[in-house]
């Protein structure tokens, strides 16, 4: 079982390295997104973790898409500026 974990760990390292390399090529080398990417591996699985907005950085939002948490950002801005409607 230790051999399987070793192989899974090597695969996880390579996948995370490839993801980070792709993001660095996009100019995101010092971003929190790159820093958030990590993995866990055991004998039965490899799990890759990243900030929730990773999908949008990797694939884009598509036409008409809104940024993650945009509604919260807008609501906070309105509150900070004492705007009522």
Backbone torsions as a table, in degrees:
resi	resn	phi	psi	omega
1	UNK	NA	-31.6	179.5
2	UNK	-62.9	-35.2	179.1
3	UNK	-64.9	-39.6	178.6
4	UNK	-64.1	-43.6	178.7
5	UNK	-62.6	-38.9	179.0
6	UNK	-63.2	-44.7	178.3
7	UNK	-65.0	-44.3	179.5
8	UNK	-61.5	-39.8	178.3
9	UNK	-63.5	-42.5	178.4
10	UNK	-63.9	-40.9	177.6
11	UNK	-63.7	-46.1	178.5
12	UNK	-57.6	-43.8	178.8
13	UNK	-61.2	-44.0	-178.9
14	UNK	-66.6	-40.4	179.5
15	UNK	-65.1	-47.0	179.3
16	UNK	-62.4	-41.2	177.6
17	UNK	-60.5	-42.7	179.8
18	UNK	-65.9	-42.2	179.1
19	UNK	-62.6	-48.1	-179.2
20	UNK	-63.0	-39.6	178.9
21	UNK	-61.2	-42.5	178.1
22	UNK	-61.5	-43.9	179.6
23	UNK	-67.2	-37.0	177.1
24	UNK	-62.8	-39.9	177.2
25	UNK	-62.1	-25.4	177.7
26	UNK	-86.6	3.8	178.5
27	UNK	87.0	19.0	-175.9
28	UNK	-106.4	26.3	-172.4
29	UNK	-57.9	-33.2	-178.1
30	UNK	-105.1	18.8	-174.6
31	UNK	-83.2	157.0	174.2
32	UNK	-63.5	-28.2	179.2
33	UNK	-61.2	-50.3	179.6
34	UNK	-61.2	-41.6	179.9
35	UNK	-65.5	-25.4	-176.6
36	UNK	-79.7	-14.7	-173.2
37	UNK	-80.2	125.8	179.6
38	UNK	-154.4	175.8	178.7
39	UNK	-143.6	161.8	169.8
40	UNK	-131.9	140.0	-179.5
41	UNK	-136.3	144.4	170.8
42	UNK	-142.3	-163.4	-175.6
43	UNK	-68.2	-19.7	-174.2
44	UNK	-116.1	-11.2	-177.3
45	UNK	-162.6	162.0	171.8
46	UNK	-125.6	125.3	-179.7
47	UNK	-116.8	125.8	178.0
48	UNK	-100.6	130.7	178.3
49	UNK	-113.8	144.8	175.8
50	UNK	-157.9	163.4	176.0
51	UNK	-55.7	150.7	-173.1
52	UNK	-60.8	-21.6	-178.7
53	UNK	-90.1	6.4	179.9
54	UNK	-53.3	-45.1	-177.9
55	UNK	-53.7	-40.2	-177.4
56	UNK	-75.2	-33.1	177.1
57	UNK	-70.1	-35.8	-177.6
58	UNK	-78.2	-44.3	-172.5
59	UNK	-110.5	-14.7	-174.6
60	UNK	86.9	164.8	-178.3
61	UNK	-90.1	-20.1	-177.3
62	UNK	86.5	169.1	-178.2
63	UNK	-60.1	131.4	176.7
64	UNK	75.5	4.2	-179.2
65	UNK	-71.1	152.4	177.0
66	UNK	-114.1	149.8	179.5
67	UNK	-60.4	153.0	175.4
68	UNK	-56.8	134.4	178.3
69	UNK	63.9	20.9	-178.6
70	UNK	-59.3	-39.5	-179.7
71	UNK	-61.2	-42.2	178.2
72	UNK	-65.0	-40.8	178.9
73	UNK	-61.6	-46.7	-179.9
74	UNK	-64.1	-44.6	179.6
75	UNK	-61.1	-42.8	177.9
76	UNK	-64.4	-39.8	179.3
77	UNK	-63.6	-44.6	179.5
78	UNK	-61.4	-44.1	179.5
79	UNK	-63.3	-45.7	-179.5
80	UNK	-60.8	-32.4	-177.7
81	UNK	-96.9	12.4	176.6
82	UNK	50.5	43.4	179.3
83	UNK	-95.1	132.7	176.6
84	UNK	-121.7	153.8	-180.0
85	UNK	-146.4	NA	NA
